[in-house]
Amino acid sequence: MQDLISLEIITPLGMIYQGDARLVVLPGSEGEFGVLKGHASLISSLKAGIIDIEKSDSTHELVAIDSGHAKISETKVSVLAKGAVWVGGNSDSEIAKRLEEAKDLIKSMSSDNIALASTFAKMDNNVRQK
């Protein structure tokens, strides 16, 4: 039995993502950080970027956020974001469309070109691996 942590990503428009994950990597305001089950409780502000969700079968799902906060306990990660786009879908065209929406969301929130390039490269690489 794997140790999974519960994850929920919520915006003012409602629930964007809900599920269990082996590892969640969050774009913290002081840099990216990973969360596994049993993590110390904390609250962190989040910057525009990608939430990388590693599922129990080692596949990854990505959710782009513009900014927000994460509340972390030993068993759950709750993300409250102003805006979020799940980068996924059932077809290449659907995934490509969501990828562009995610990039637009992040571009609208960040003027740091180096951070943008790094985030976009991560998004493109993870989507191509599927």
Helices and strands as residue ranges (DSSP letters): E 5-11, E 14-21, E 23-28, E 31-35, E 42-46, E 49-54, E 60-65, E 68-72, E 76-81, E 84-87, H 92-109, H 113-128
